[in-house]
Amino acid sequence: MPLVFPWYRDLQAALGLGFDGIDRMLALLEESHAGIAEALTPIWFRGVLPPAAFARLAYRLARDINGAVGQGLGRGLALLPAPAAAPDGSLDLPGRAITVAALNGVVGDHLEARGNPLAIPMHVRHRGRLLRPGVAGTAEILGDAADHLLLMVHGLCMADVFWHRYGHHHGHFLSGEAGVTPVSVVYNTGRHVSANGADLSALIDDLVRDWPVPLRRLSILGYSMGGLVTRAAIAAGRRQGASWLSLGAHAIYLGSPHHGAPLERGAHQLQAMAELNPFLASIGRLTRVRSAGITDLRHGNIVEEDWRGHDRFHRTAGRKRRPLPLDPAFRHHAVAGTLGLAPGDMTDRMLGDGLVPIDSAFGRHADAAYDFGLGAADRLLVTQTGHLDLLSSMAVADAMAKWLKS
């Protein structure tokens, strides 16, 4: 099958994103200019004239010109013939997939809201080849499909190609060792986790219905953010009374920040402090560009009620997330990594796996309502292993094979 590289569509989308970025930067400069001008204005003179009034007019004019040029180029490109849709079984260029996945992780919610073609629609792939449930040819792409389906859900800023690491692929290994057929889920990681969970539940319904052989079991492997999306999908399926839950076998969470990631919490605190200073406020506002998916990682938000109606950039946003017990339709397993030589040593306490602490990965919490209560048989801790190294760890692969065969 030919590689799909819709260069025309990508060019149009990149130009649209570029003009959006210029508009955003001009808006940030305008607000920063006004904030600094107000801070430097003597108290007795404030209120006489709005701060940076004439500068605001210049910024508005620049934004109007930028918008007009962007619209003109967009309309010109729209006159060209639209590229054909990717055919079933097609592959994507690895370099393009990595670049677009990174963009989606950082500003994917913005891409979706603007209708930008670079926004990744949720879809599934088998050995890199595009699958469309219900379309003729799916059975041919899957080959000798097993009666045990393993869905693999990647993490933030990732794509299907990231499951390959140092010559190892968990899906390929588990196919031979546990008799599963691995199918990778590709999605826009910049969207809210709850939104991706709802879409994944619907996609699973279609995939199960059109599986070429009668399915006996369904398991899900979620890496990092993918573990949160997995839990969100199970919760959405439960709310909708989805029939696929009856096939539930194993849900494996690989380095997933169930109780949040310190890196996003630290970034949020820096943003809040910067916005208190008129000279640093522009830096704080610039960090607000980060996507809804990233801010969901702050405390591990996976249901819509955790963010709906709240300012996700407020200093207390997400702290009151709802507890969501593990669904009994699946047997749940958690894998955590640590850069330390042993649990509890200095490196472990300070870094965890570099991104996710052990307690967050295992779902351990001081409040029993949030604690997963996983027993030793359903947990695995691998030492001297960073977050990305979980994707190539043979200790992790062997443990998952054992769980999936049980």
VORO-54915 format. One record per atom (N, C-alpha, C): residue in one letter; z, x, y. Coordinates in steps of 0.02 Angstrom, whole numbers, padded with zeros to 5 digits, always signed. Last residue first. Example, Ala and Ser with C-alpha at 12.3 -4.5 7.8 and 13.67 -1.06 7.14 Angstrom:
2
s+00354+00642-00112 s+00357+00684-00053 s+00394+00645+00002 a+00390+00660-00284 a+00390+00615-00225 a+00390+00660-00165 
# end
This chain:
406
s+01595-00201-00764 s+01655-00235-00790 s+01646-00310-00788 k+01491-00140-00704 k+01484-00154-00775 k+01542-00194-00804 l+01537-00119-00576 l+01482-00166-00586 l+01472-00184-00660 w+01637-00020-00596 w+01654-00087-00572 w+01599-00138-00589 k+01557+00088-00639 k+01610+00062-00682 k+01629-00009-00661 a+01479+00108-00527 a+01447+00090-00590 a+01498+00059-00638 m+01576+00146-00435 m+01540+00083-00425 m+01506+00061-00489 a+01614+00270-00490 a+01663+00216-00485 a+01629+00149-00476 d+01495+00343-00477 d+01523+00330-00544 d+01573+00272-00542 a+01482+00346-00335 a+01430+00315-00377 a+01458+00298-00446 v+01596+00420-00298 v+01588+00351-00276 v+01538+00314-00321 a+01564+00540-00358 a+01626+00507-00377 a+01624+00434-00357 m+01449+00574-00291 m+01442+00553-00360 m+01506+00521-00385 s+01405+00533-00127 s+01459+00555-00171 s+01449+00529-00242 s+01319+00492-00031 s+01292+00538-00081 s+01345+00561-00131 l+01385+00409+00055 l+01320+00387+00030 l+01292+00432-00024 l+01495+00476+00098 l+01507+00422+00050 l+01441+00399+00019 d+01452+00556+00200 d+01452+00585+00132 d+01467+00533+00079 l+01476+00486+00315 l+01407+00485+00288 l+01405+00512+00216 h+01616+00514+00324 h+01591+00446+00323 h+01521+00443+00292 g+01665+00651+00214 g+01655+00618+00278 g+01622+00550+00269 t+01783+00712+00105 t+01721+00673+00109 t+01717+00637+00176 q+01903+00760+00054 q+01853+00807+00079 q+01783+00774+00084 t+01929+00627-00068 t+01951+00676-00019 t+01893+00724-00002 v+01914+00458-00093 v+01883+00522-00107 v+01900+00571-00050 l+01989+00322-00168 l+01994+00368-00111 l+01962+00434-00132 l+01963+00158-00215 l+01946+00228-00230 l+01952+00267-00165 r+02024+00007-00291 r+02019+00053-00234 r+01999+00122-00259 d+02054-00072-00397 d+01999-00093-00354 d+01992-00051-00291 a+02165-00022-00456 a+02104-00025-00497 a+02043-00043-00455 a+02266-00041-00363 a+02240+00026-00373 a+02175+00026-00411 g+02229-00197-00275 g+02267-00154-00320 g+02232-00087-00330 l+02230-00263-00111 l+02191-00236-00167 l+02234-00189-00209 g+02276-00336+00000 g+02314-00336-00062 g+02276-00310-00122 f+02230-00353+00128 f+02187-00373+00072 f+02225-00375+00007 d+02318-00419+00268 d+02315-00369+00214 d+02274-00395+00155 y+02337-00519+00359 y+02276-00479+00365 y+02267-00431+00307 a+02458-00573+00326 a+02402-00619+00334 a+02335-00581+00337 a+02550-00468+00329 a+02525-00491+00264 a+02465-00538+00269 d+02536-00337+00437 d+02542-00410+00435 d+02510-00435+00370 a+02499-00207+00412 a+02570-00222+00413 a+02584-00297+00411 h+02364-00183+00297 h+02388-00204+00363 h+02462-00222+00358 r+02215-00124+00220 r+02289-00126+00221 r+02312-00141+00292 g+02082-00108+00193 g+02105-00174+00214 g+02180-00180+00213 f+02031+00015+00168 f+02062-00020+00111 f+02085-00090+00129 a+01988+00051+00296 a+01939+00046+00242 a+01966+00008+00182 s+02110+00053+00364 s+02058+00006+00385 s+02007-00004+00329 d+02175+00158+00297 d+02204+00090+00296 d+02152+00038+00315 i+02090+00269+00326 i+02098+00244+00258 i+02124+00172+00257 p+01982+00251+00471 p+02045+00270+00438 p+02050+00239+00369 v+01820+00305+00506 v+01859+00248+00482 v+01923+00273+00448 l+01766+00428+00551 l+01753+00366+00588 l+01801+00310+00570 g+01819+00530+00476 g+01783+00547+00537 g+01769+00488+00581 d+01897+00479+00381 d+01831+00505+00358 d+01788+00527+00417 g+02037+00536+00465 g+02013+00492+00412 g+01948+00521+00385 l+02093+00614+00571 l+02021+00600+00569 l+01999+00548+00519 m+02233+00624+00564 m+02200+00627+00629 m+02128+00603+00627 r+02270+00614+00430 r+02302+00570+00480 r+02264+00568+00545 d+02187+00715+00373 d+02180+00645+00353 d+02209+00598+00406 t+02238+00829+00432 t+02168+00810+00442 t+02157+00737+00426 m+02372+00829+00382 m+02358+00825+00454 m+02286+00802+00468 d+02385+00717+00238 d+02390+00782+00271 d+02366+00775+00343 g+02367+00591+00181 g+02427+00603+00220 g+02432+00670+00253 p+02281+00642+00036 p+02302+00587+00079 p+02366+00604+00116 a+02207+00806+00050 a+02249+00758+00014 a+02268+00702+00062 l+02120+00869+00131 l+02124+00893+00062 l+02163+00845+00019 g+02024+00757+00240 g+02081+00797+00220 g+02077+00820+00147 l+01927+00669+00265 l+01909+00739+00273 l+01965+00786+00251 t+01909+00531+00157 t+01950+00568+00204 t+01926+00640+00206 g+01851+00364+00121 g+01844+00436+00119 g+01893+00468+00168 a+01866+00222+00016 a+01882+00256+00078 a+01871+00331+00068 v+01811+00070-00049 v+01807+00143-00055 v+01822+00172+00014 a+01860-00078-00132 a+01855-00041-00070 a+01856+00034-00084 h+01812-00234-00204 h+01829-00163-00213 h+01818-00127-00147 h+01835-00398-00269 h+01824-00353-00213 h+01850-00283-00227 r+01749-00518-00353 r+01801-00468-00361 r+01786-00414-00311 f+01712-00677-00274 f+01695-00609-00294 f+01758-00570-00312 a+01771-00796-00244 a+01708-00799-00281 a+01687-00730-00307 p+01884-00785-00164 p+01893-00778-00237 p+01828-00781-00277 d+01873-00686-00018 d+01851-00747-00053 d+01856-00737-00128 l+02011-00622+00071 l+01953-00608+00028 l+01937-00670-00013 p+02057-00705+00226 p+02071-00677+00159 p+02007-00666+00119 l+02058-00671+00385 l+02011-00701+00338 l+02022-00670+00269 p+02137-00703+00541 p+02140-00673+00474 p+02092-00709+00427 r+02050-00690+00696 r+02078-00733+00644 r+02082-00695+00578 r+02099-00583+00832 r+02051-00605+00781 r+02087-00644+00726 k+02156-00540+00950 k+02182-00602+00919 k+02134-00628+00865 r+02086-00435+01001 r+02151-00421+00970 r+02178-00482+00932 g+01967-00465+01066 g+01965-00453+00995 g+02032-00444+00962 a+02008-00399+01225 a+01959-00435+01183 a+01965-00415+01110 t+02085-00343+01321 t+02120-00372+01263 t+02073-00405+01214 r+01997-00298+01420 r+02040-00249+01387 r+02076-00277+01326 h+01831-00365+01399 h+01898-00369+01427 h+01945-00325+01387 f+01711-00368+01337 f+01729-00305+01369 f+01797-00307+01403 r+01691-00495+01292 r+01702-00443+01241 r+01718-00375+01270 d+01763-00632+01351 d+01728-00574+01377 d+01742-00516+01329 h+01744-00777+01247 h+01785-00722+01273 h+01739-00668+01301 g+01669-00873+01184 g+01707-00894+01242 g+01750-00839+01272 r+01679-00797+01026 r+01650-00852+01065 r+01696-00871+01123 w+01749-00705+00947 w+01718-00682+01009 w+01692-00738+01054 d+01808-00765+00838 d+01839-00704+00864 d+01810-00682+00931 e+01728-00868+00796 e+01787-00885+00837 e+01821-00823+00867 e+01636-00807+00711 e+01616-00824+00779 e+01676-00839+00825 v+01701-00669+00618 v+01686-00740+00625 v+01675-00756+00699 i+01731-00534+00621 i+01677-00556+00576 i+01662-00631+00580 n+01793-00389+00697 n+01779-00461+00705 n+01721-00481+00660 g+01862-00263+00702 g+01837-00291+00640 g+01824-00365+00643 h+01893-00212+00824 h+01948-00238+00784 h+01926-00269+00718 r+01770-00147+00854 r+01834-00127+00886 r+01893-00149+00845 l+01655-00198+00805 l+01688-00147+00765 l+01756-00127+00793 d+01606-00278+00905 d+01638-00311+00848 d+01676-00262+00804 t+01541-00184+00983 t+01606-00209+01006 t+01642-00248+00951 i+01423-00168+00906 i+01470-00112+00916 i+01538-00138+00937 g+01365-00295+00916 g+01384-00269+00851 g+01434-00212+00857 a+01337-00304+01050 a+01389-00348+01023 a+01412-00323+00955 s+01305-00137+01118 s+01288-00202+01089 s+01349-00241+01065 r+01326-00062+01279 r+01332-00061+01206 r+01332-00131+01178 v+01331-00077+01414 v+01266-00086+01383 v+01272-00091+01308 r+01451-00042+01462 r+01444-00112+01443 r+01375-00127+01413 t+01440+00086+01509 t+01460+00078+01438 t+01456+00006+01415 l+01413+00061+01643 l+01359+00085+01600 l+01376+00077+01526 r+01537+00030+01693 r+01487-00024+01687 r+01430-00003+01641 g+01596+00158+01690 g+01624+00103+01651 g+01574+00047+01640 i+01513+00222+01782 i+01515+00246+01713 i+01542+00191+01667 s+01543+00150+01896 s+01474+00148+01871 s+01471+00172+01799 a+01676+00182+01923 a+01660+00115+01897 a+01589+00111+01868 l+01717+00295+01982 l+01698+00301+01912 l+01674+00235+01882 f+01750+00257+02109 f+01705+00314+02102 f+01682+00325+02030 p+01840+00153+02093 p+01774+00138+02122 p+01724+00196+02115 n+01927+00128+01946 n+01915+00177+01999 n+01845+00166+02028 l+01927+00040+01844 l+01980+00032+01893 l+01969+00078+01953 e+01831+00079+01755 e+01814+00023+01799 e+01868+00009+01852 a+01895+00176+01680 a+01844+00196+01728 a+01830+00141+01778 m+01979+00099+01597 m+02009+00143+01647 m+01958+00163+01700 a+01883+00031+01518 a+01931-00007+01559 a+01961+00036+01614 q+01819+00140+01455 q+01781+00095+01498 q+01828+00058+01545 l+01924+00192+01381 l+01894+00233+01433 l+01854+00190+01482 q+01943+00084+01293 q+01996+00103+01339 q+01969+00146+01396 h+01821+00086+01224 h+01840+00026+01263 h+01895+00043+01313 a+01827+00207+01158 a+01775+00196+01208 a+01792+00137+01253 g+01934+00178+01071 g+01940+00231+01121 g+01889+00222+01177 r+01876+00079+00992 r+01935+00063+01032 r+01946+00115+01087 e+01773+00152+00933 e+01755+00097+00979 e+01816+00078+01021 l+01852+00242+00858 l+01804+00267+00906 l+01785+00213+00956 p+01931+00166+00767 p+01962+00198+00825 p+01913+00221+00878 a+01879+00010+00708 a+01863+00081+00710 a+01893+00112+00774 g+01952-00123+00605 g+01927-00092+00666 g+01917-00017+00660 h+01986-00169+00483 h+02033-00179+00538 h+02014-00140+00600 h+01874-00131+00410 h+01896-00201+00407 h+01946-00218+00463 p+01757-00032+00413 p+01815-00036+00458 p+01842-00108+00463 s+01709+00035+00254 s+01702-00019+00303 s+01765-00025+00346 g+01678+00123+00147 g+01695+00148+00213 g+01689+00097+00268 l+01607+00002+00062 l+01602+00074+00063 l+01616+00100+00134 y+01651-00125-00038 y+01651-00106+00032 y+01658-00030+00036 i+01578-00236-00149 i+01603-00168-00141 i+01596-00148-00067 a+01600-00372-00245 a+01586-00354-00176 a+01619-00286-00164 h+01537-00444-00395 h+01575-00391-00362 h+01552-00383-00289 a+01494-00589-00418 a+01523-00542-00466 a+01567-00492-00430 g+01438-00753-00391 g+01475-00697-00365 g+01507-00654-00420 l+01373-00867-00418 l+01349-00807-00454 l+01389-00745-00436 s+01423-00959-00333 s+01441-00967-00404 s+01418-00908-00446 l+01364-00932-00213 l+01432-00907-00224 l+01453-00912-00297 w+01247-01001-00207 w+01244-00933-00232 w+01313-00903-00243 s+01268-01124-00146 s+01269-01122-00219 s+01271-01051-00246 a+01372-01146-00004 a+01313-01114-00034 a+01321-01108-00110 g+01449-01216+00089 g+01448-01238+00020 g+01389-01209-00018 q+01465-01167+00214 q+01405-01207+00202 q+01402-01235+00131 r+01580-01091+00203 r+01579-01147+00250 r+01521-01195+00236 r+01534-00996+00110 r+01590-01041+00092 r+01590-01102+00138 g+01437-00930+00184 g+01418-00966+00123 g+01471-01016+00102 a+01520-00872+00281 a+01470-00922+00301 a+01447-00963+00241 a+01592-00784+00198 a+01628-00836+00236 a+01580-00891+00258 i+01488-00703+00154 i+01526-00742+00104 i+01564-00799+00139 a+01450-00649+00277 a+01402-00689+00239 a+01438-00732+00187 a+01564-00577+00313 a+01542-00632+00356 a+01494-00678+00319 r+01565-00482+00211 r+01620-00531+00215 r+01601-00590+00258 t+01446-00415+00250 t+01453-00445+00183 t+01508-00498+00184 v+01478-00368+00375 v+01425-00418+00370 v+01428-00453+00302 l+01573-00274+00335 l+01594-00331+00377 l+01542-00387+00374 g+01492-00187+00264 g+01547-00221+00230 g+01572-00280+00269 g+01406-00139+00362 g+01379-00183+00310 g+01432-00218+00270 m+01479-00047+00434 m+01471-00114+00461 m+01445-00163+00409 s+01498+00033+00280 s+01521+00033+00349 s+01517-00038+00379 y+01397-00048+00162 y+01419+00017+00188 y+01438+00010+00262 g+01415-00158+00030 g+01411-00152+00103 g+01438-00086+00126 l+01344-00232-00103 l+01371-00168-00082 l+01360-00162-00007 i+01366-00370-00208 i+01347-00347-00141 i+01382-00281-00127 s+01298-00460-00349 s+01347-00415-00319 s+01320-00390-00252 l+01277-00591-00458 l+01258-00566-00392 l+01315-00523-00365 r+01216-00640-00619 r+01267-00612-00576 r+01236-00588-00510 r+01107-00706-00673 r+01173-00716-00704 r+01229-00693-00658 l+00954-00785-00637 l+01007-00739-00617 l+01073-00757-00650 p+00803-00792-00724 p+00867-00827-00711 p+00922-00776-00696 v+00679-00700-00629 v+00712-00717-00693 v+00776-00753-00677 p+00634-00690-00496 p+00585-00702-00550 p+00615-00716-00618 w+00711-00787-00369 w+00715-00728-00412 w+00673-00740-00475 d+00718-00892-00280 d+00651-00869-00300 d+00653-00805-00343 r+00854-00914-00259 r+00812-00970-00281 r+00745-00946-00309 v+00895-00790-00209 v+00920-00814-00274 v+00875-00869-00302 l+00829-00790-00085 l+00817-00737-00134 l+00837-00759-00204 d+00884-00900-00017 d+00812-00897-00032 d+00797-00847-00088 d+01019-00860-00013 d+01001-00924-00043 d+00927-00924-00063 i+01009-00744+00061 i+01030-00740-00009 i+01010-00804-00046 l+00977-00798+00185 l+00928-00756+00151 l+00945-00750+00076 a+01095-00864+00218 a+01033-00903+00209 a+00981-00863+00171 s+01180-00753+00227 s+01195-00807+00179 s+01132-00848+00165 l+01121-00684+00332 l+01121-00655+00266 l+01135-00707+00213 d+01148-00768+00440 d+01079-00758+00419 d+01075-00729+00349 a+01287-00754+00444 a+01258-00820+00433 a+01186-00814+00410 g+01298-00616+00471 g+01326-00644+00410 g+01296-00711+00394 n+01242-00605+00598 n+01207-00574+00541 n+01233-00600+00475 a+01342-00675+00666 a+01273-00700+00666 a+01233-00670+00609 s+01454-00593+00644 s+01454-00661+00619 s+01384-00691+00616 v+01418-00476+00712 v+01426-00474+00639 v+01423-00545+00610 h+01296-00490+00840 h+01364-00503+00817 h+01365-00504+00740 r+01171-00359+00839 r+01192-00428+00845 r+01265-00434+00823 g+01139-00230+00807 g+01167-00242+00873 g+01189-00313+00884 t+01075-00221+00686 t+01147-00209+00686 t+01179-00217+00755 n+00961-00315+00613 n+00976-00292+00681 n+01051-00284+00688 y+00925-00260+00443 y+00943-00309+00495 y+00957-00275+00561 v+00889-00264+00273 v+00876-00229+00336 v+00887-00279+00392 v+00951-00244+00113 v+00947-00289+00170 v+00938-00247+00233 s+00879-00196-00041 s+00909-00176+00022 s+00898-00229+00076 v+00920-00221-00207 v+00877-00246-00152 v+00913-00230-00087 p+00926-00165-00374 p+00949-00158-00305 p+00897-00184-00255 t+00971-00237-00519 t+00910-00227-00479 t+00932-00224-00406 v+01076-00153-00641 v+01065-00199-00586 v+00996-00187-00556 g+01129-00069-00741 g+01081-00121-00758 g+01069-00173-00705 a+01208+00038-00717 a+01241-00027-00721 a+01193-00084-00736 e+01124+00152-00719 e+01191+00155-00749 e+01222+00087-00761 g+01003+00118-00655 g+01003+00147-00721 g+01070+00143-00757 s+01050+00062-00536 s+01000+00026-00575 s+00999+00052-00647 l+01130+00159-00482 l+01163+00100-00513 l+01114+00059-00553 f+01031+00247-00434 f+01079+00269-00485 f+01110+00209-00521 h+00967+00168-00339 h+00929+00193-00396 h+00976+00215-00453 g+01077+00146-00251 g+01042+00091-00283 g+01004+00113-00345 h+01114+00274-00204 h+01161+00234-00244 h+01126+00179-00282 h+01022+00414-00215 h+01017+00345-00190 h+01061+00302-00234 h+01000+00587-00171 h+01035+00534-00209 h+01025+00467-00175 g+00948+00685-00091 g+00916+00673-00156 g+00949+00620-00198 y+01028+00673+00024 y+01031+00733-00018 y+01004+00720-00088 r+01009+00504+00024 r+01046+00559+00055 r+01053+00616+00005 h+00950+00345+00054 h+00931+00410+00024 h+00970+00465+00061 w+00991+00248+00139 w+01023+00249+00073 w+01004+00313+00035 f+00911+00255+00250 f+00974+00292+00252 f+01011+00291+00185 v+00802+00171+00239 v+00793+00241+00220 v+00858+00280+00217 d+00843+00048+00293 d+00839+00056+00220 d+00836+00129+00199 a+00944+00099+00433 a+00889+00062+00403 a+00890+00077+00328 m+01072+00093+00564 m+01040+00118+00504 m+00982+00073+00482 c+01161+00053+00662 c+01106+00098+00681 c+01067+00126+00621 l+01289+00021+00543 l+01266+00021+00612 l+01213+00073+00625 g+01238+00010+00367 g+01284+00010+00423 g+01250+00012+00491 h+01164-00102+00241 h+01176-00038+00275 h+01222-00047+00335 v+01188-00177+00092 v+01188-00193+00163 v+01209-00130+00202 m+01111-00225-00054 m+01139-00167-00019 m+01131-00176+00056 l+01137-00327-00194 l+01115-00324-00124 l+01150-00265-00090 l+01092-00334-00354 l+01137-00296-00310 l+01106-00293-00241 l+01083-00450-00484 l+01056-00429-00420 l+01110-00392-00381 h+01052-00463-00647 h+01108-00445-00603 h+01078-00414-00540 d+00945-00475-00726 d+00980-00538-00711 d+01043-00525-00669 a+00811-00371-00661 a+00868-00385-00704 a+00899-00452-00685 a+00634-00357-00660 a+00695-00378-00626 a+00750-00395-00676 d+00522-00254-00675 d+00566-00283-00726 d+00633-00301-00695 g+00455-00285-00514 g+00446-00257-00581 g+00489-00292-00632 l+00454-00320-00382 l+00518-00308-00414 l+00511-00276-00482 i+00318-00342-00362 i+00352-00289-00324 i+00418-00270-00357 e+00295-00452-00445 e+00260-00389-00458 e+00294-00331-00423 a+00373-00549-00385 a+00390-00527-00452 a+00357-00461-00469 t+00302-00566-00264 t+00371-00540-00264 t+00390-00512-00332 g+00182-00629-00275 g+00181-00557-00277 g+00250-00526-00277 a+00200-00764-00164 a+00170-00738-00225 a+00166-00662-00221 v+00357-00793-00090 v+00287-00776-00081 v+00260-00746-00146 g+00493-00808-00110 g+00451-00868-00113 g+00377-00855-00105 p+00545-00676-00005 p+00561-00725-00058 p+00516-00786-00053 r+00462-00538+00022 r+00469-00603+00055 r+00482-00654+00000 l+00492-00365+00042 l+00495-00424-00001 l+00499-00487+00042 l+00423-00204+00065 l+00442-00268+00095 l+00439-00324+00044 r+00488-00061-00014 r+00432-00107-00006 r+00457-00176+00017 g+00596+00021-00042 g+00561+00030+00021 g+00506-00020+00035 r+00648-00033-00158 r+00619+00034-00159 r+00574+00045-00099 h+00634-00182-00079 h+00649-00153-00145 h+00611-00088-00151 r+00706-00267+00059 r+00658-00219+00032 r+00681-00196-00037 v+00719-00407+00173 v+00742-00368+00115 v+00685-00324+00090 h+00772-00443+00343 h+00726-00448+00286 h+00753-00404+00230 m+00798-00497+00508 m+00828-00482+00443 m+00777-00493+00387 p+00699-00417+00632 p+00719-00479+00597 p+00747-00461+00529 i+00741-00307+00759 i+00727-00311+00688 i+00747-00379+00660 a+00658-00292+00911 a+00716-00322+00877 a+00699-00334+00804 l+00537-00256+00962 l+00574-00204+00927 l+00638-00231+00894 p+00488-00365+01035 p+00465-00356+00966 p+00502-00301+00927 n+00608-00455+01128 n+00572-00392+01121 n+00552-00382+01048 g+00676-00565+01176 g+00617-00576+01134 g+00576-00514+01124 r+00792-00544+01240 r+00731-00538+01280 r+00668-00551+01240 a+00884-00555+01137 a+00887-00604+01192 a+00823-00603+01234 e+00850-00443+01059 e+00840-00510+01032 e+00838-00561+01089 l+00884-00338+01145 l+00816-00344+01121 l+00802-00415+01095 h+01022-00363+01158 h+00979-00369+01216 h+00906-00378+01195 d+01063-00334+01029 d+01074-00402+01055 d+01031-00414+01116 g+01029-00197+01017 g+00994-00247+00978 g+01004-00318+01003 v+01068-00076+01072 v+01051-00132+01118 v+01016-00189+01081 v+01112+00002+00961 v+01140+00012+01028 v+01129-00049+01073 g+01042-00041+00847 g+01115-00034+00845 g+01145-00031+00914 n+00910-00035+00891 n+00940-00100+00875 n+01016-00096+00874 l+00892+00103+00901 l+00887+00061+00961 l+00921-00007+00949 a+00905+00137+00765 a+00953+00163+00814 a+00952+00121+00877 a+00792+00071+00712 a+00859+00053+00690 a+00912+00076+00739 v+00689+00141+00774 v+00698+00070+00791 v+00767+00047+00769 t+00707+00269+00713 t+00710+00260+00785 t+00724+00188+00805 i+00691+00240+00575 i+00753+00270+00600 i+00761+00259+00675 a+00561+00189+00571 a+00617+00148+00548 a+00683+00174+00575 r+00486+00299+00614 r+00488+00238+00654 r+00548+00196+00636 g+00509+00387+00507 g+00528+00405+00575 g+00534+00345+00620 p+00456+00313+00396 p+00528+00330+00400 p+00550+00347+00471 l+00351+00174+00414 l+00357+00246+00425 l+00430+00265+00433 d+00367+00056+00281 d+00372+00072+00352 d+00376+00148+00359 l+00259-00028+00164 l+00311+00019+00181 l+00312+00029+00257 s+00226-00189+00089 s+00211-00134+00134 s+00272-00090+00146 g+00250-00301+00014 g+00247-00238-00021 g+00233-00179+00023 d+00153-00409+00116 d+00204-00401+00064 d+00194-00334+00029 p+00102-00341+00278 p+00090-00376+00214 p+00147-00365+00165 a+00151-00375+00442 a+00157-00328+00386 a+00147-00366+00321 a+00026-00459+00541 a+00094-00455+00513 a+00093-00407+00454 a-00084-00376+00656 a-00073-00417+00597 a-00002-00407+00571 p-00066-00379+00834 p-00070-00344+00771 p-00055-00390+00712 a-00170-00472+00947 a-00104-00462+00917 a-00111-00425+00850 p-00285-00402+01062 p-00273-00439+01000 p-00205-00422+00970 l-00232-00404+01235 l-00259-00370+01177 l-00245-00410+01114 l-00159-00473+01328 l-00229-00493+01319 l-00262-00459+01259 a-00039-00410+01338 a-00040-00472+01299 a-00112-00497+01288 l-00061-00308+01425 l-00059-00292+01354 l-00063-00354+01311 g-00052-00384+01544 g-00113-00349+01527 g-00116-00333+01453 r+00078-00429+01543 r+00024-00478+01538 r-00042-00446+01520 g+00144-00305+01556 g+00155-00348+01497 g+00100-00398+01488 l+00103-00263+01682 l+00083-00225+01623 l+00090-00266+01559 g+00165-00366+01758 g+00093-00355+01761 g+00068-00317+01700 q+00301-00350+01730 q+00267-00412+01711 q+00191-00403+01709 g+00321-00222+01787 g+00332-00234+01716 g+00297-00297+01691 v+00294-00247+01921 v+00252-00199+01884 v+00260-00211+01809 a+00397-00338+01949 a+00327-00359+01957 a+00281-00312+01918 g+00513-00263+01926 g+00500-00323+01886 g+00427-00344+01890 n+00499-00164+02025 n+00502-00145+01955 n+00486-00204+01910 i+00508-00245+02139 i+00446-00208+02126 i+00443-00188+02052 d+00639-00292+02126 d+00583-00340+02126 d+00517-00305+02111 r+00710-00173+02134 r+00713-00212+02072 r+00656-00262+02069 a+00682-00137+02266 a+00662-00093+02212 a+00661-00130+02145 l+00744-00243+02333 l+00672-00234+02339 l+00646-00190+02282 r+00877-00220+02299 r+00845-00282+02277 r+00769-00276+02280 y+00898-00097+02364 y+00903-00101+02291 y+00868-00164+02265 a+00883-00137+02497 a+00838-00087+02469 a+00838-00089+02393 l+00990-00225+02510 l+00922-00250+02520 l+00871-00202+02489 r+01097-00138+02492 r+01084-00190+02442 r+01014-00218+02448 a+01093-00064+02608 a+01075-00031+02546 a+01059-00083+02492 f+01142-00157+02697 f+01072-00137+02704 f+01048-00102+02640 a+01275-00169+02649 a+01232-00227+02655 a+01158-00208+02658 a+01387-00092+02611 a+01320-00071+02591 a+01270-00128+02596 p+01502-00227+02623 p+01490-00156+02609 p+01419-00144+02583 p+01477-00347+02754 p+01480-00333+02682 p+01464-00260+02669 l+01574-00332+02897 l+01507-00327+02870 l+01513-00312+02796 v+01707-00368+02912 v+01662-00377+02969 v+01590-00378+02945 g+01776-00336+02799 g+01764-00407+02812 g+01718-00419+02870 r+01857-00192+02865 r+01831-00230+02807 r+01825-00304+02824 f+01917-00128+02964 f+01846-00144+02974 f+01817-00185+02917 w+02046-00098+02929 w+02038-00143+02986 w+01965-00164+02998 i+02026-00007+02824 i+02052-00074+02810 i+02037-00122+02867 p+01872+00086+02822 p+01941+00076+02847 p+01962+00003+02838 t+01780+00117+02675 t+01783+00080+02738 t+01855+00071+02760 l+01784+00171+02550 l+01785+00218+02607 l+01788+00183+02675 a+01774+00060+02467 a+01833+00103+02462 a+01840+00149+02521 e+01646+00013+02501 e+01706-00027+02517 e+01769+00015+02516 a+01568+00116+02450 a+01566+00101+02522 a+01627+00061+02543 i+01596+00103+02314 i+01617+00164+02349 i+01618+00152+02425 g+01539-00024+02291 g+01609-00011+02277 g+01635+00050+02313 a+01404-00006+02326 a+01445-00054+02363 a+01519-00041+02353 h+01368+00090+02230 h+01360+00105+02301 h+01406+00059+02343 s+01389+00014+02115 s+01428+00075+02126 s+01426+00094+02200 e+01293-00087+02128 e+01364-00105+02126 e+01408-00044+02139 e+01175-00007+02129 e+01192-00052+02185 e+01266-00068+02186 l+01179+00055+02005 l+01182+00096+02066 l+01202+00053+02126 l+01165-00058+01922 l+01226-00018+01919 l+01234+00025+01982 a+01037-00099+01959 a+01093-00144+01970 a+01159-00106+01969 l+00964+00012+01916 l+00965-00005+01987 l+01023-00051+02004 m+00987+00001+01778 m+01012+00060+01814 m+01015+00046+01889 r+00920-00119+01749 r+00992-00113+01737 r+01022-00055+01776 d+00789-00085+01780 d+00821-00139+01817 d+00897-00134+01810 i+00768+00015+01684 i+00765+00032+01755 i+00800-00021+01797 g+00777-00064+01567 g+00825-00011+01580 g+00826+00010+01653 d+00666-00147+01580 d+00733-00177+01579 d+00786-00125+01595 f+00568-00049+01569 f+00575-00084+01633 f+00643-00120+01637 g+00592-00013+01433 g+00597+00036+01487 g+00606+00003+01555 l+00565-00130+01363 l+00633-00103+01362 l+00643-00053+01419 g+00427-00139+01390 g+00472-00192+01411 g+00544-00168+01414 l+00382-00022+01328 l+00374-00030+01400 l+00421-00084+01427 a+00414-00053+01195 a+00447+00004+01227 a+00441+00000+01304 a+00329-00162+01170 a+00401-00171+01168 a+00438-00115+01203 q+00203-00101+01183 q+00220-00158+01226 q+00296-00167+01229 l+00215-00007+01080 l+00204+00015+01149 l+00224-00041+01198 d+00228-00089+00968 d+00282-00045+00986 d+00276-00022+01058 r+00102-00149+00967 r+00161-00191+00977 r+00221-00148+00998 y+00023-00036+00941 y+00013-00077+01002 y+00075-00118+01017 w+00069+00012+00818 w+00078+00053+00879 w+00071+00011+00943 p+00130-00031+00684 p+00102-00074+00737 p+00110-00040+00805 f+00110+00030+00542 f+00130+00061+00605 f+00098+00022+00662 v+00137+00033+00374 v+00129-00013+00430 v+00153+00022+00493 l+00043+00115+00248 l+00101+00114+00292 l+00086+00070+00352 p-00036+00024+00114 p-00039+00065+00175 p+00027+00061+00213 m+00000+00042-00060 m+00000+00000+00000 m+00000+00044+00063 
# end
